[in-house]
Amino acid sequence: MGWMADETGLDKTPANYVPLTPLSHLRRAAGVFADEIAVSYGAHRVTYAQYYERCTRLASALANMGVSPGDVVATLLPNLPPQAEAHFGVPACGAVVNTINMRLDVDTVAYIFDHGAAKVVLVDTQFLELAEAASEKMSGPKPTLIECPDAHAGFPASGRYQTYEDLLGSGDPSFDWIMPQDEWESLSLNYTSGTTGRPKGVVAHHRGAYLMTMGTVVSWRMVLRPIYMAIVPLFHCNGWNHTWMMPLVGGTLVCCRDVTAANIYNAIHYDGVTHFGGAPIVLNMIVNAIDEDRRTFDHTVEVFTAGAPPAPATLGKIEALGFNVTQVYGLTETYGHVTECVWRSAWENGTSEEKAAIKARQGVAFPMMENITVMDADMAQVARDATAQGEIMIRGNSVMKGYLKNPEATAEAFKGGYFHSGDIAVQHPDGYIQIADRAKDIIISGGENISSVEVEGVLMGHPDVNLAAVVAKQDDKWGEVPCAFVELKPGTSPTEADLIAFARQTLAGFKTPKQVVFQELPKTSTGKIQKFELRKVAATL
């Protein structure tokens, strides 16, 4: 036996083992980047020293209110300073942060309040009525509401509740943060979109979030002091963990209440924004911005996009404007992005169309992940031939602890030692994954599988099309046929026949849409198109 067989005295001690947590990033940044701007929103510009103090006061104030380690503190907030501060201040008192989508209906918010047992809710003045109505519908103990006014956006305090700033004023700036004793402790609670049945509560741990922040810095090729614009809602996978990451690199978090092309261009031009993440709909917004909303800039803006495969046509157009887009992929259950389309030098000589097509791939595992691949129904690796389809399977430290109070769904999701994503994909010979579709979005026509993503990508190549979504429509002969819903650019008027003929130039006959409906597409707050709503419409056609 080797000398390592005797490990006497080689133990974990406070000197050589500290539980991993993203809270460590801000504690460090408070000293290292003390005088640098940490958070910017209108007239609100705080340094890292001030940011740390505000988060500390929040932790202290919550503890004074009776929030204990393991309790849940919820938020109903846009991407504003209190939302960023909650990501540190809530866990700094040992509690779990539960960021809730403000655009949910009253019943769903009431369910989340009850299911997560929120003790306190930080709520933006604009959404007070939602919080009040949800509280009234609860069956369990009602949470204490703390009002977060935003006078900058025209939402002054109502006077009905203690305000956020008054709450901070009651906190002790010397409060000793309650750091996790075990990195497996729960850090955040996020609810899935719940398009079928009740949303599930996804529980994340400190270890996974810490490693997510580390892996993202590598993958995004970040250097110190980036200027990051918070476009991805912080209620969506905690903004892909980017708020926890910013103190690691001394970056500035530029808050964004309303995601518009003008606000994005202004932030790049005036604030020097270098990075942001967003769904393909955000890229579309930038590409199709009217002239008066555009601003000039002379640096490359790095963009992570996810949520749906972006159309190659959109990718081609946005890069010409000075944005370098990297396609990433992930789920609420994986803290956000866990695969990336790592660019290879061999692809540099391709045409712009070829490059855009490659950039639409979801790619390979992030550095903090162990293995992400595509498997068949028996959990065997599919052929890496860009044709054989299977389900994306995920293993790694940035996978959730499980679903809150739902051991059956957790066991099902982790069957066979991998997280089952529910996303259908192919794998290229180089290992790069490319989504074909969500399992429920595959269209089966005459026994042939049609990827709605493929058809959408072709339609998005039409110069008059702003957005396209394709769903299955029942058909007596073929079982299902593709039905396209199209949102046109202002001032354009192609006909249904025009778009069908355009698609037919690229697609096989059975893949070409049999019907085109022109309308504004229903979207979630994160920019995903709500296909379940379109399926309802298609069922009536």
C-alpha positions in Angstrom: 0.0 0.0 0.0 1.2 3.5 -0.8 2.1 6.1 1.9 -1.3 7.7 1.4 -3.0 4.7 3.1 -2.2 6.4 6.4 -4.1 9.7 6.6 -3.8 10.2 10.3 -4.1 14.0 11.0 -5.2 14.8 7.4 -8.6 16.1 8.5 -11.0 18.8 7.5 -10.4 21.8 9.8 -11.6 25.4 9.7 -8.2 26.3 8.2 -8.5 24.0 5.2 -12.2 23.5 4.6 -14.9 26.2 4.2 -18.3 25.4 2.8 -18.6 27.0 -0.7 -21.1 29.8 -0.9 -21.6 32.8 -3.2 -21.9 34.9 -0.1 -18.1 34.8 0.2 -17.9 36.8 -3.0 -19.5 39.9 -1.5 -17.7 39.7 1.8 -14.4 39.7 -0.2 -15.5 42.5 -2.6 -16.5 44.8 0.3 -12.7 45.1 0.9 -11.1 44.4 -2.4 -13.4 46.6 -4.5 -14.6 48.8 -1.7 -14.8 52.1 -3.7 -15.9 50.6 -7.0 -19.5 50.9 -8.2 -21.4 47.7 -7.4 -25.0 48.5 -8.3 -26.4 51.3 -10.6 -30.0 52.3 -11.2 -30.9 55.9 -12.0 -29.6 58.1 -9.2 -28.9 55.0 -7.0 -25.2 54.2 -7.4 -23.6 52.3 -4.5 -20.0 51.1 -4.0 -19.2 47.6 -2.9 -18.6 48.9 0.7 -22.1 50.4 0.7 -23.6 47.4 -1.0 -22.2 45.1 1.6 -23.5 47.3 4.4 -27.0 47.5 2.9 -27.1 43.7 2.5 -25.9 43.3 6.1 -28.6 45.7 7.4 -31.2 43.7 5.5 -30.0 40.4 7.1 -30.0 42.0 10.5 -33.5 43.5 10.0 -35.0 40.2 8.8 -33.5 38.4 11.8 -35.0 41.1 14.1 -38.4 40.3 12.5 -38.1 36.7 13.5 -36.7 35.2 10.3 -34.7 32.2 11.3 -32.2 30.0 9.4 -34.2 27.8 7.0 -37.1 30.2 6.7 -38.2 31.6 3.3 -38.2 35.2 2.4 -40.0 35.9 -0.9 -39.8 38.8 -3.3 -42.1 40.3 -6.0 -39.7 42.7 -7.5 -38.3 43.7 -10.9 -34.6 43.8 -11.5 -33.9 46.6 -9.0 -31.4 47.2 -6.2 -33.6 45.6 -3.5 -33.9 42.4 -5.6 -30.1 42.3 -5.9 -29.6 43.0 -2.2 -32.1 40.2 -1.3 -29.8 37.7 -3.0 -27.2 38.4 -0.4 -29.1 39.8 2.6 -31.7 37.0 2.8 -29.1 34.1 2.9 -26.9 36.2 5.1 -29.4 35.7 7.9 -29.6 32.0 7.1 -32.9 32.2 5.2 -33.8 31.0 1.7 -34.6 33.6 -1.0 -37.7 32.9 -3.1 -37.9 35.3 -6.1 -41.4 35.1 -7.6 -42.5 36.2 -11.1 -44.6 39.3 -10.7 -46.7 38.5 -13.8 -48.2 35.3 -12.3 -51.9 35.2 -11.5 -53.1 35.7 -7.9 -54.0 32.0 -7.4 -50.5 30.9 -8.4 -48.7 33.5 -6.2 -51.0 32.5 -3.3 -50.0 28.8 -3.9 -46.3 29.8 -3.9 -46.6 31.8 -0.7 -48.3 28.8 1.0 -46.1 26.1 -0.5 -42.9 27.9 0.3 -44.2 29.2 3.7 -42.9 32.7 3.1 -42.5 34.6 6.3 -41.7 38.0 4.7 -42.3 39.3 1.1 -40.4 42.2 -0.3 -42.8 43.7 -2.9 -42.5 46.5 -5.4 -45.2 49.2 -5.0 -46.5 48.4 -8.5 -47.3 44.8 -7.4 -48.7 45.5 -4.0 -52.2 44.6 -5.0 -51.1 41.3 -6.3 -49.3 40.5 -3.0 -52.3 41.6 -1.0 -54.8 39.6 -3.1 -52.5 36.5 -2.9 -52.1 36.8 0.9 -55.9 36.9 1.2 -56.2 33.7 -0.7 -53.6 31.8 1.4 -54.6 28.9 3.6 -51.6 29.1 5.8 -50.0 32.0 7.9 -49.8 35.2 6.0 -46.3 36.8 5.3 -45.3 40.3 6.4 -45.2 42.6 3.4 -42.4 45.1 3.1 -43.0 47.7 0.4 -40.2 48.6 -2.1 -41.2 51.9 -3.8 -39.5 53.0 -7.0 -40.0 56.8 -7.3 -37.6 56.8 -10.2 -40.1 54.9 -12.3 -43.2 56.6 -10.9 -44.1 54.3 -8.0 -43.8 56.2 -4.8 -44.6 54.6 -1.4 -48.3 53.9 -0.7 -47.9 54.5 3.0 -49.6 51.2 3.8 -46.5 49.2 4.8 -43.1 49.6 6.2 -40.8 50.6 3.3 -37.6 48.8 2.3 -35.4 51.7 3.2 -37.0 52.0 6.7 -36.4 48.3 7.1 -32.7 48.7 6.2 -32.5 51.6 8.7 -33.6 49.3 11.5 -30.8 46.8 10.7 -27.4 46.6 12.4 -24.5 47.3 10.0 -22.2 45.2 12.2 -24.5 42.1 12.1 -22.4 38.9 11.8 -23.5 37.1 8.6 -24.8 33.5 9.2 -22.7 31.6 6.7 -23.7 28.0 5.8 -22.3 25.3 8.0 -22.8 22.9 5.1 -22.6 23.9 1.5 -25.6 21.6 0.8 -27.8 24.0 2.8 -30.6 25.5 0.8 -29.9 28.9 -0.8 -32.8 29.6 -3.0 -36.3 28.4 -4.0 -37.5 29.0 -7.5 -40.8 27.8 -9.0 -41.1 26.3 -12.5 -43.4 27.9 -15.0 -46.1 25.4 -14.3 -47.7 25.3 -17.7 -49.3 22.0 -16.7 -50.6 21.7 -13.2 -49.1 23.5 -10.2 -45.5 24.9 -10.5 -42.8 22.8 -8.7 -40.5 24.4 -6.1 -36.9 23.9 -7.2 -34.4 24.0 -4.3 -30.8 25.2 -5.0 -27.8 24.9 -2.7 -24.9 27.1 -1.9 -22.3 24.8 -3.5 -24.0 24.7 -6.9 -24.5 28.5 -7.0 -20.8 29.1 -6.0 -19.6 26.8 -8.7 -22.0 28.3 -11.2 -20.4 31.7 -10.6 -16.9 30.3 -11.1 -17.8 28.4 -14.3 -19.5 31.4 -15.9 -16.5 33.6 -15.5 -14.5 31.1 -17.4 -17.0 30.5 -20.1 -17.8 34.1 -20.7 -14.1 34.9 -20.8 -14.7 37.6 -18.2 -12.0 39.9 -16.9 -12.2 42.2 -13.9 -14.8 45.0 -13.7 -17.3 44.0 -16.3 -20.5 46.1 -16.6 -23.4 43.7 -16.6 -27.0 44.7 -17.4 -29.6 42.6 -15.5 -32.1 41.8 -18.3 -32.7 38.1 -17.4 -35.3 38.4 -14.6 -33.9 37.7 -11.1 -37.0 35.6 -10.5 -35.8 33.3 -13.3 -33.0 31.0 -12.1 -31.9 33.9 -9.9 -30.9 35.7 -13.1 -28.7 32.7 -14.1 -26.7 33.4 -10.8 -25.1 36.5 -12.4 -25.9 38.8 -9.5 -24.0 36.4 -7.1 -21.2 36.4 -9.7 -20.6 40.2 -10.0 -18.7 40.7 -6.7 -16.3 37.9 -7.7 -15.0 40.0 -10.6 -15.7 43.5 -9.1 -18.3 44.1 -11.7 -21.1 46.7 -11.9 -24.7 45.5 -11.9 -26.8 47.8 -14.1 -30.4 47.3 -13.1 -33.2 47.4 -15.7 -36.8 47.7 -14.7 -38.3 47.6 -18.2 -36.5 45.7 -21.0 -36.8 47.8 -24.1 -34.5 48.3 -27.1 -34.0 52.0 -26.1 -33.0 51.0 -22.5 -30.6 48.4 -23.7 -28.9 50.7 -26.3 -28.8 53.6 -23.7 -27.1 51.4 -21.1 -24.5 50.2 -23.6 -23.9 53.8 -24.9 -24.0 55.7 -21.6 -23.1 53.1 -18.9 -20.6 51.1 -21.1 -22.4 47.8 -20.6 -20.2 44.9 -21.6 -22.3 41.9 -20.9 -25.9 40.8 -20.6 -28.0 37.7 -21.0 -31.4 37.4 -22.6 -33.8 35.2 -24.5 -33.9 35.3 -28.3 -36.8 37.7 -28.2 -34.4 40.3 -26.6 -32.0 39.8 -29.6 -34.9 40.3 -31.9 -35.8 43.5 -30.1 -32.3 44.9 -30.6 -32.1 43.9 -34.3 -35.5 45.4 -35.1 -35.1 48.6 -33.0 -36.3 51.8 -34.7 -33.6 54.3 -35.5 -34.4 56.8 -32.6 -33.9 54.0 -30.1 -30.4 53.0 -31.3 -27.2 54.3 -29.9 -23.6 54.0 -31.1 -20.9 52.1 -29.2 -17.4 51.1 -30.1 -16.8 48.0 -27.9 -18.0 44.4 -28.4 -20.9 43.5 -26.2 -20.9 39.9 -25.0 -24.3 38.2 -24.9 -25.5 34.9 -23.5 -28.8 33.8 -25.0 -31.0 31.0 -23.9 -34.6 30.1 -23.4 -35.2 28.9 -27.0 -32.9 28.2 -29.9 -32.3 31.6 -31.6 -33.0 31.7 -35.3 -29.8 31.7 -37.4 -31.1 34.8 -39.2 -31.4 36.7 -36.0 -27.9 35.7 -34.9 -26.4 36.8 -38.2 -28.0 40.2 -38.0 -27.1 41.0 -34.3 -23.5 40.2 -34.7 -23.1 42.8 -37.4 -24.3 45.4 -34.9 -21.4 44.7 -32.5 -22.8 41.9 -30.3 -21.0 38.6 -29.8 -23.6 36.0 -29.0 -23.0 32.7 -27.2 -25.8 30.2 -27.1 -26.3 28.6 -23.7 -28.8 26.2 -22.4 -30.2 25.2 -19.0 -33.3 24.9 -16.8 -34.5 26.2 -13.5 -33.4 22.8 -12.1 -29.8 23.5 -13.2 -29.5 27.1 -11.8 -29.6 28.4 -15.4 -27.1 27.8 -18.1 -25.1 24.5 -18.0 -24.1 24.1 -21.7 -22.5 26.6 -24.0 -21.6 26.7 -27.7 -17.8 27.1 -27.2 -16.4 28.6 -30.4 -13.7 26.8 -32.4 -11.1 28.5 -34.5 -11.8 26.0 -37.3 -15.2 27.6 -37.8 -13.8 31.1 -38.4 -13.6 30.6 -42.2 -17.2 29.7 -42.6 -19.8 31.9 -44.3 -21.9 34.1 -42.0 -24.8 31.7 -42.5 -22.7 28.7 -41.5 -21.4 30.5 -38.5 -24.9 31.5 -37.4 -26.1 27.9 -37.8 -23.3 26.6 -35.6 -24.0 29.3 -33.0 -27.6 28.1 -32.7 -26.3 24.9 -31.1 -26.6 24.5 -27.4 -23.1 23.1 -27.3 -21.1 21.3 -24.6 -21.0 21.3 -20.8 -19.9 24.3 -18.7 -16.7 23.7 -16.7 -18.6 23.2 -13.4 -20.7 20.4 -14.8 -19.7 16.7 -14.9 -21.4 15.2 -17.9 -24.2 16.4 -20.3 -25.1 14.2 -23.2 -28.1 12.9 -25.2 -29.6 9.5 -24.3 -32.3 7.3 -25.7 -35.3 6.0 -23.7 -33.1 3.2 -22.2 -30.5 5.8 -21.1 -28.0 4.6 -23.7 -25.9 7.2 -25.6 -27.4 8.1 -28.9 -25.3 8.0 -32.1 -23.4 11.3 -32.5 -24.5 11.7 -36.1 -26.6 14.9 -35.8 -29.6 12.9 -36.7 -30.4 10.4 -33.9 -32.7 12.0 -31.3 -32.8 11.5 -27.5 -33.2 13.4 -24.3 -30.6 15.8 -22.8 -29.3 14.2 -19.6 -27.4 16.2 -17.0 -25.0 15.4 -14.2 -23.1 18.0 -12.1 -22.9 20.2 -9.1 -25.2 22.8 -10.5 -28.2 20.6 -10.4 -31.0 21.2 -7.9 -31.3 19.4 -4.5 -34.8 18.4 -5.7 -38.4 19.6 -5.8 -39.7 21.0 -2.5 -42.2 18.6 -0.8 -42.4 16.4 -3.9 -40.1 13.3 -3.4 -41.9 11.4 -6.2 -41.2 14.1 -8.9 -37.6 14.4 -7.6 -36.9 10.7 -7.8 -38.4 10.6 -11.3 -36.2 13.6 -12.4 -33.1 11.9 -11.1 -33.8 8.4 -12.4 -30.6 6.5 -13.4 -28.2 9.1 -11.9 -28.9 11.9 -14.3 -31.3 14.8 -14.3 -33.8 14.2 -17.1 -34.3 17.6 -18.9 -37.4 16.7 -21.0 -35.6 18.4 -24.0 -35.2 16.4 -27.2 -31.9 16.9 -29.0 -29.3 15.5 -31.4 -25.6 15.3 -30.9 -23.1 16.3 -33.5 -19.9 14.1 -34.1 -17.9 16.7 -32.1 -20.2 16.2 -29.1 -22.1 19.5 -29.5 -25.7 19.2 -28.5 -28.5 20.8 -30.5 -32.1 20.9 -29.3 -34.6 19.5 -31.7 -37.6 20.3 -29.5 -39.2 20.0 -26.2 -40.8 16.5 -26.1 -44.3 18.0 -26.2 -43.4 20.3 -29.1 -42.4 17.5 -31.6 -45.0 17.3 -34.4 -45.7 13.8 -35.7 -47.0 13.9 -39.2 -47.7 10.6 -41.0 -45.3 8.9 -38.6 -42.5 11.4 -39.4 -41.1 13.6 -36.6 -41.0 17.3 -37.4 -39.0 19.7 -35.2 -41.0 22.9 -34.7 -37.6 24.6 -34.0 -36.4 23.8 -37.5 -39.6 25.2 -39.1 -39.5 28.3 -37.0 -35.8 28.9 -37.9 -36.8 28.9 -41.6 -39.7 31.3 -41.1 -37.6 33.7 -39.1 -35.3 34.0 -42.1 -38.1 35.9 -44.0 -37.4 39.6 -43.9 -40.9 40.5 -42.8 -41.1 38.1 -39.9 -40.4 39.4 -36.4 -41.3 36.1 -34.5 -42.6 32.7 -35.5 -43.9 29.8 -33.4 -45.0 26.4 -34.9 -47.3 23.9 -33.2 -49.1 20.8 -34.1 -52.6 21.0 -35.6 -54.8 18.0 -35.8 -55.3 16.6 -39.3 -57.6 13.8 -40.4 -55.1 12.4 -42.9 -51.7 12.9 -41.3 -52.6 12.9 -37.6 -50.7 16.2 -37.1 -49.5 19.0 -39.4 -47.4 22.1 -38.7 -49.4 25.3 -38.0 -47.4 28.5 -37.9 -48.2 31.6 -35.8 -46.3 34.6 -37.1 -45.8 38.1 -35.6 -44.9 40.5 -38.5 -42.6 43.5 -38.4 -44.5 46.8 -38.5 -45.5 48.0 -42.0 -45.2 44.6 -43.7 -48.0 42.5 -45.1 -46.9 39.1 -46.6 -49.7 36.7 -47.2 -50.1 33.2 -45.9 -49.3 31.8 -49.3 -46.1 34.0 -49.4 -44.8 32.5 -46.2 -45.7 28.9 -47.1 -43.9 29.3 -50.4 -40.9 30.8 -48.7 -40.7 27.9 -46.2 -41.1 25.4 -49.1 -37.9 26.6 -50.7 -36.0 25.1 -47.8 -38.2 22.5 -46.1 -39.5 19.2 -47.3 -43.2 19.3 -48.2 -44.3 17.5 -45.0 -42.4 19.9 -42.8 -43.9 23.0 -44.5 -46.6 24.8 -42.5 -50.1 24.0 -43.8 -51.6 27.1 -42.2 -50.2 30.5 -41.1 -51.9 32.6 -38.5 -50.8 36.3 -38.2 -51.0 37.5 -34.6 -49.0 38.8 -31.7 -47.4 35.8 -29.9 -48.2 35.2 -26.2 -45.0 35.3 -24.2 -43.8 34.6 -20.7 -42.1 37.3 -18.7 -38.7 35.8 -19.6 -39.6 36.1 -23.4 -40.4 32.4 -24.0 -43.3 32.0 -26.4 -46.2 30.2 -24.7 -46.9 27.4 -27.1 -49.5 25.8 -24.9 -51.7 28.9 -25.6 -51.0 28.6 -29.3 -52.0 24.9 -29.2 -55.3 25.9 -27.8 -55.8 28.2 -30.7 -54.7 25.6 -33.2 -57.2 23.2 -31.8 -60.0 25.6 -32.9 -58.8 26.1 -36.5 
